[in-house]
Amino acid sequence: MRYLIDTADGFRERVNEQELKKWGESFGIGFEMTTTEAIEALENVGYKVEKLEEKEILGE
């Protein structure tokens, strides 16, 4: 699964699930997280996380 992280300051990055968790860990509680926990940690600092559809991934 792929996700789009938007930091709200013009930076956007497409990441896989493992990278998403690493991003979340850096803003969360600092240990291994679930995907949901990682998304919540990123949203708590004002980032937007969007799950990409298969057609969006192929159109990269």
Secondary structure as the mmCIF struct_conf table of DSSP 4:
data_model
#
loop_
_struct_conf.conf_type_id
_struct_conf.id
_struct_conf.beg_label_comp_id
_struct_conf.beg_label_asym_id
_struct_conf.beg_label_seq_id
_struct_conf.end_label_comp_id
_struct_conf.end_label_asym_id
_struct_conf.end_label_seq_id
STRN STRN1 ARG A 2 ASP A 6
BEND BEND1 ALA A 8 GLY A 10
STRN STRN2 ARG A 12 ASN A 16
HELX_RH_AL_P HELX_RH_AL_P1 GLU A 17 PHE A 27
TURN_TY1_P TURN_TY1_P1 GLY A 28 ILE A 29
BEND BEND2 GLY A 30 PHE A 31
HELX_RH_AL_P HELX_RH_AL_P2 THR A 35 ASN A 44
TURN_TY1_P TURN_TY1_P2 VAL A 45 GLY A 46
STRN STRN3 LYS A 48 LYS A 51
HELX_LH_PP_P HELX_LH_PP_P1 LEU A 52 GLU A 53
HELX_RH_AL_P HELX_RH_AL_P3 GLU A 54 LEU A 58
TURN_TY1_P TURN_TY1_P3 GLY A 59 GLY A 59
#
